[in-house]
Amino acid sequence: MPSVPQKNTTGTGPAWSEGDTAYDPGTLRVGVVQQIDCLNGRPHQVWLRPAMGGREWTAFAWELQAPPTKQSATGGHRDHRGQAQGS
């Protein structure tokens, strides 16, 4: 089982590696890390692709999160930003 990156608490982003699965809250999508571009020795921009194929997109490394679990991904109503409603 691959390790799950921890939540970003340092402002520099978790230690993402190519092949990791990551959740991009900016697009509300889960993707597989394809490439990591660094700026000043720190992860900056990450290229992702959907797990089942499709168009790649980019995200800032520090915004990515561990993907939601199946239970949290299917439970509750969410607004357009993916935030839980009614709690």
Backbone as a ProteinNet text record, in pm:
[ID]
protein_1_A
[PRIMARY]
MPSVPQKNTTGTGPAWSEGDTAYDPGTLRVGVVQQIDCLNGRPHQVWLRPAMGGREWTAFAWELQAPPTKQSATGGHRDHRGQAQGS
[TERTIARY]
85.7	0	90.1	67.5	151.9	125.3	228.5	211.3	125.6	48.4	-38	31.6	53.1	116.5	33.1	100	31	-18.4	-114.7	-168.6	-58	-63.1	36.5	20.3	122.4	119.1	237.4	331	452.2	452.4	358	357.4	447.2	518.3	605	546.3	434.3	369.5	423.5	342.7	388.5	488.9	552.3	653.7	585.7	538.1	474.4	580.5	546.5	635.1	556.3	625.8	559.4	491.8	367.4	289.6	195.7	214.1	123.2	-13.6	-116.6	-251	-277.6	-327.7	-349.1	-483.3	-543.4	-669.3	-637.8	-692.7	-674.9	-804	-808.2	-931.9	-970.5	-877.3	-908.3	-996.1	-982.4	-1061.6	-1158.9	-1149.4	-1232.1	-1207.9	-1082.6	-1050.2	-935.4	-932	-822.9	-740.7	-609.8	-523.7	-396.4	-324	-196.3	-86.1	8.5	119	206.6	225.5	307.5	446.1	450.4	576.4	566.7	679.8	686.4	793.5	753.1	847	882.1	1011.8	1057.1	1099.3	1085.1	1129.8	1208.6	1333	1421.3	1434.3	1437.2	1456.7	1334.1	1219	1094.9	992.7	910.1	802.9	713.1	683.1	603.2	480.2	501.8	390.9	392.6	272.8	259.9	169.6	213.5	132.4	59.9	-71.9	-152.7	-231.8	-272.2	-362.4	-468.9	-588	-691.5	-647.2	-686.4	-645.8	-696.7	-811.1	-869.6	-843.6	-745.1	-714.5	-787.2	-745.9	-805.6	-697.5	-738.4	-645.3	-570.5	-441.4	-360.8	-396	-364.1	-378.8	-267.1	-251.7	-148.3	-211.7	-138.8	-182.2	-57.5	-75.3	35.4	54.5	179.3	210.2	151.7	155.4	110	-42	-116.1	-261.7	-313.7	-232.3	-277.7	-295.8	-389.5	-419.8	-425.1	-419.6	-440.7	-582.3	-604.2	-737.6	-835.6	-964.4	-1062.7	-1082.8	-1118.6	-1149	-1281.8	-1308.6	-1433.8	-1553.4	-1545	-1655.4	-1682.7	-1579.1	-1601.1	-1636.9	-1595.1	-1624.7	-1770.3	-1835.9	-1973	-2075.1	-2033	-2128.8	-2150.8	-2274.2	-2305.9	-2318.5	-2387.1	-2402.9	-2289.2	-2244.8	-2133	-2174.2	-2116.1	-2142.4	-2046.2	-2047.9	-1966.5	-1816.4	-1772.8	-1630.7	-1594.7	-1691.5	-1663.8	-1675.8	-1724	-1738.8	-1868.3	-1862	-1980.4	-2085	-2210	-2318.7	-2401.4	-2463.2	-2555.6	-2489.2	-2363.3	-2298.7	-2275.1
-117.5	0	123.6	218.7	338	427	500.1	590.8	709.5	761.9	876.5	1000.8	1102.1	1224.6	1289.1	1347.9	1413.7	1550.8	1603.8	1736.1	1840.3	1937.1	2042.8	2133.6	2138.8	2228.2	2323.2	2306.8	2387.5	2496.8	2492.5	2589.4	2549.7	2439	2394.4	2274.8	2223.9	2110.3	1978.6	1874.1	1741.5	1687.6	1580.7	1521.1	1435.6	1499	1426.8	1361	1246.3	1175.6	1138.4	1121.3	1077.7	943.8	931.2	809.4	817.6	917	935.2	980.9	946.6	994.5	1112.8	1222.3	1345.3	1406.9	1476	1547.9	1695.4	1753.5	1895.7	1967.8	2037.2	2104.6	2219.4	2271.5	2378.4	2332.2	2206.5	2152	2043.3	2005.8	1898.7	1765	1743.2	1618.7	1547	1416.4	1332.7	1292.9	1302.2	1266.6	1199.2	1146.6	1081.1	1180.4	1200	1293.9	1241.6	1324.9	1289.2	1352.8	1478.5	1552.5	1659.5	1689.1	1793.3	1893.6	2017.7	2124.2	2199.4	2221	2288.4	2431.6	2516.2	2654.7	2680.6	2721.8	2743	2618.4	2502.3	2376.5	2321.9	2385.5	2339.5	2300.9	2198.9	2164.3	2285.5	2313.7	2431.5	2392.5	2346.8	2311.7	2161	2100.7	1956.8	1930.2	1840.2	1796.2	1669.5	1667.5	1551.3	1503.3	1376.8	1322.9	1241.1	1234.1	1150.4	1004.2	931	790.6	706.5	740.7	663.2	725.4	811.4	875.4	1007.7	1085.9	1216.9	1322.7	1447.6	1559.5	1588.5	1615.1	1654.6	1796.4	1828.5	1964.3	1990.7	2116.4	2151.8	2209	2199.4	2254	2293.5	2382.6	2416.7	2303	2266.2	2152.5	2169.6	2290.9	2312.5	2306.9	2309.5	2302.3	2159.2	2065.5	1927.7	1863	1770.5	1699.4	1550.2	1473	1329.1	1307.9	1212	1190.9	1149.5	1188.4	1149.2	998.7	945.1	802.6	778	653.9	622.1	661.8	641.4	675.3	825.5	908.7	1052.9	1105.8	1035.9	1081.8	1058	962.8	931.8	982.1	1025.8	1065.5	1215.5	1256.9	1397.1	1478.9	1589.8	1680.9	1781.6	1820.8	1914.1	2031.5	2148.4	2264.9	2263.6	2367.2	2370.2	2368	2397.2	2390.1	2259.2	2169	2041.3	2045.2	2157	2169.9	2103.7	2035.5	1969	2072.9	2041.1	2130.3	2068.9	2157.1	2111.7	2051	2081.3	2024	2127.7
0	0	0	-94.9	-97.7	21.7	62.1	175.3	133.1	227.2	200.9	254.2	169.1	217.6	327.4	422.9	532.9	490.5	566	537.9	547.5	456.6	452.3	573.5	658.6	774.5	775.4	681.9	683.6	577.9	484.7	376.5	260.7	273.1	164.3	92	137.8	72.6	123.4	114.1	154.7	54	89.3	2.7	-103.6	-209.6	-319.2	-404.7	-460.2	-551.7	-676	-786.7	-908.3	-882	-927.2	-905.5	-786.5	-698.1	-584	-633.4	-559.5	-586.8	-495.5	-552.6	-476.5	-512.1	-414.5	-434.2	-453.8	-560.5	-589.7	-553.4	-438.1	-398	-490.8	-568.8	-662.3	-777.8	-817.5	-927.9	-880.9	-752.8	-693.9	-762.7	-807.8	-877	-807.5	-826.5	-778	-899.5	-887.5	-999.4	-953.8	-1050.2	-1026.1	-1061.5	-969.8	-990.8	-1104.5	-1207.7	-1322.7	-1316.7	-1273.2	-1269.8	-1163.1	-1101.5	-998.7	-1040.2	-1059.3	-1092.4	-964.5	-942.2	-820.6	-850.3	-750.7	-757	-629.6	-642.3	-527	-440.8	-505.4	-434.6	-364.2	-381.9	-317.5	-423	-394.2	-487.7	-511.5	-637	-669.8	-751.3	-872.7	-960	-982.7	-977.5	-994.4	-1114	-1200.4	-1313.3	-1271	-1292.3	-1255.9	-1376.7	-1373.7	-1475.3	-1404.1	-1461	-1400	-1399	-1297.1	-1284.3	-1400.8	-1455.8	-1564.7	-1701.7	-1711.8	-1838.9	-1853.4	-1948.8	-1969.8	-1977	-1970.9	-1984.9	-1855.5	-1869.4	-1753.9	-1711.7	-1586.7	-1536.8	-1437.3	-1400.1	-1303.6	-1177.9	-1068.4	-939.8	-861.5	-765.7	-677.3	-577.1	-551.2	-465	-325.4	-271.2	-134.2	-120.5	-230.3	-222.9	-227.9	-275	-287.2	-150.3	-144.1	-20.4	-48.4	58.5	44.8	-7	-96.4	-149.5	-40.4	-55.8	44.2	43.1	158.3	165.1	97.3	62.2	-5.6	79.9	210.1	300.1	298.2	308.4	310.8	172.3	68.3	-67.3	-104.8	-39.9	-77.7	23	140.1	242.7	249.9	273.6	296.3	169.8	181.9	69.5	71.7	-45.4	-57.9	-145.6	-114.2	-198.4	-317.4	-398.3	-519.6	-492.9	-371.4	-336.2	-268.8	-253.6	-189.1	-38.3	17.9	162.1	208.5	321.2	374.8	413.4	388.2	424.2	535.7	612.4	715.9	836	860.6	979.6	1084.5
[MASK]
+++++++++++++++++++++++++++++++++++++++++++++++++++++++++++++++++++++++++++++++++++++++

